[in-house]
Amino acid sequence: MAQINRPGRQHEVFVAWAKTQGVKIDGVKPAEIQGRGLGIVAQRRIEAGEQLVKVPASALLTVDSVPDDFAALHKGITVHGLLASFLAFGGVETSHYAPWKASWPSLQDFQKSMPILWPAVMREPLENSGHPISSSGPRDEPLLLLPPAIGGRRVDGRRHEFWTPGDDALLFRQEKKLEADWEIVSKLFPSQTLQEYTYYWLVVNTRSFYFELFGASIRQSKDDRMVLCPFVDYFNHNDHGCDVVFDEKGYTVTSERAYDVGEEIYTSYGSHANDFLLCEYGFILEHNKYDCLPLDNFFSGHSINANTRKSLQNAGYLGNYTLDSNGVCFRTHVAIRRQTLSTYWWKKFMAGVKIDDKDARIDARVLLQNKILLPYADKAEEALYCLERPRNDIPSGPKDTLVKRWRQIKEMIRQASEIAATDGAKTPL
């Protein structure tokens, strides 16, 4: 069990404040957990089915908590953007939340953990000097240190293939959301800085919960159904955890199993892959049963011809290709098969007929290795080679996170390669 330390005085002040807001806390407390930062631990033996925390709706920070005159200024902004603007520039109206705000991560914490704040050298294409194992010299395509799901995509050009930021990348979408919100807010508060707004935007991004405003007159999109929930925002994420339930009365957290004294207690933020967790929350899990790698960009651009694309689209198998610890998904196998079978045999395959053509199976495996797994493995090797060399332009915190993530990716690819090379019933190849 990790070493547990008492958190700073500001957290004791916040817990006392939360209780004055009607938050009920039973058997748990915030603690500084060695190697993981703040989290929630058991103060006593806890049995399954115990209600640990209850937060009344009146204690939540929602869009309805923002004064009407302040909200009215923000025409067309998202709820995310409005909550961030209120926390950043709401003045005396936000003084009520001062003890809560003091418990949040600092800007420096976000700079260490959130890719959106990492130095440009980590987020933009670099000159690729190659890797001594996989390349004899400089490569045509640039190198991106961020995993492709976060920072970019693989695109086919006429002469070579390369990675470039795209609208399917997690970081690109996140940056566009922030830019759109700041465009509105900066006009209302021209003397304020993007840095201050970004800090509170990330607070909302990393600490908000899904919540429907019951009886709300304004219809909210799924992305706008967010609130901040005091004390519950201390819980760290795992791919399994306590039951978190909300209704018009507020939130409750109930233990899903028994916990010993001092054991950390988790909730689950959802079934997310590590790249999503890193981009949106600033961490990755060592073991994540939902971890996967998107493969759609290996089937984009000139990677497949128009007829193949149309066949896959008509069959309902165009896109949403992934790789996880069990290998590439069935949809990926279908896309690979379409490129190695004639139209006649493709139709048989889609009708469920087992194709016993050994040469066709070998062609499919070779295509999977050469088209997806080997290029992905090369990128992992090159990123690790660059990250693990001594250099002063990459901070140690982000560097350690990326090294860990690329090693996870490398291992997932290795497992997928072993599975693909096995001539057996695990895959339809």
Secondary structure, DSSP 8 states (H G I E B T S, - for coil): ---EE---HHHHHHHHHHHHTT-EE-SEEEEEETTTEEEEEESS-B-TT-EEEEEEGGGSB-GGGS-HHHHHT-TT--HHHHHHHHHHH-GGGGGGGHHHHTTS--HHHHHHH-GGGS-HHHHS-B-----TTT-SS--SS-B-SS-HHHH-EEEE-SS-EEEE--TTSHHHHHHHHHHHHHHHHHHH-TTS-HHHHHHHHHHHHHHEEE---TT-SS---GGG-EEE-TTGGG-EEEEEEEEEEEETTEEEEE-SS-B-TT-EEEE---S--HHHHHHHHS---SS-TT--EE-GGGGSGGGS-HHHHHHHHHHT-SS--EEETTEE-HHHHHHHHHTTS-HHHHHHHHTT-----HHHHHHHHHHHIIIIIHHHHHHHHHHHHHHHS--SSS-HHHHHHHHHHHHHHHHHHHHHHHHHHS-STTS--
